[in-house]
Amino acid sequence: MKTSLSSIELSIITKELQSIIGAKIDKIYDIDEEMLFMLHIPNTGKKVLRIVPGKFIFLSDEKESSEKPSSFCMALR
């Protein structure tokens, strides 16, 4: 199992996350081990930042789940 990021992977993640500079968090969802941050980016629109710690992080255009937020997420809001 891979336990670290290569410099190429880190470079790609950094470039992708540059697009969310200045974004505001609208909502947060905690689904099993996954965190979803609903972002509003000025002059761009809405994006979803999906994070599964230790596995992946990426930006998406759509939220796949409509589950009710946990009490942890409600406290963060």
C-alpha positions in Angstrom: 0.0 0.0 0.0 1.2 3.4 -0.9 1.9 5.7 2.1 3.2 8.9 0.5 2.8 11.2 -2.4 5.3 11.6 -5.2 6.4 15.1 -6.3 4.4 14.8 -9.5 1.2 13.9 -7.6 1.8 16.8 -5.2 2.3 19.2 -8.1 -1.0 18.2 -9.7 -3.0 18.5 -6.5 -1.5 21.9 -5.9 -2.4 23.1 -9.4 -5.9 21.8 -9.1 -6.5 23.4 -5.7 -5.3 26.8 -6.9 -8.7 27.1 -8.6 -10.5 27.3 -5.2 -8.5 30.2 -3.8 -11.1 32.7 -2.6 -13.9 30.2 -2.5 -16.5 30.2 0.3 -17.7 27.0 2.0 -21.5 26.6 1.6 -22.1 23.2 3.2 -20.1 20.3 4.7 -21.1 16.7 4.6 -19.5 13.8 6.4 -20.4 10.5 4.6 -18.8 7.5 6.2 -15.1 8.2 6.0 -15.5 10.9 3.3 -15.8 14.6 3.7 -17.5 16.8 1.1 -17.1 20.5 1.0 -19.7 22.4 -1.1 -17.8 25.5 -2.4 -18.9 28.6 -4.1 -16.1 30.1 -6.3 -16.6 33.7 -7.4 -17.0 34.1 -11.2 -16.9 30.3 -11.6 -19.8 28.7 -9.7 -20.2 25.7 -7.4 -17.7 22.9 -6.9 -17.4 20.0 -4.6 -14.1 19.2 -2.8 -14.1 15.5 -2.0 -11.6 14.2 0.6 -11.0 10.7 1.8 -8.1 11.0 4.2 -5.2 8.8 3.1 -6.8 7.9 -0.2 -7.7 10.8 -2.4 -8.7 14.5 -2.8 -10.3 16.0 -5.8 -12.7 18.6 -7.2 -16.0 17.6 -8.7 -19.0 19.3 -10.2 -21.6 17.1 -8.6 -22.5 15.8 -5.2 -23.2 12.1 -5.4 -25.1 11.7 -2.1 -28.1 13.5 -0.6 -27.6 12.2 2.9 -28.5 14.2 5.9 -25.5 15.9 7.5 -24.1 14.5 10.8 -24.1 16.5 14.0 -20.3 17.1 13.5 -21.0 18.8 10.1 -23.8 20.8 11.6 -21.4 22.1 14.3 -18.9 23.1 11.6 -21.6 25.0 9.7 
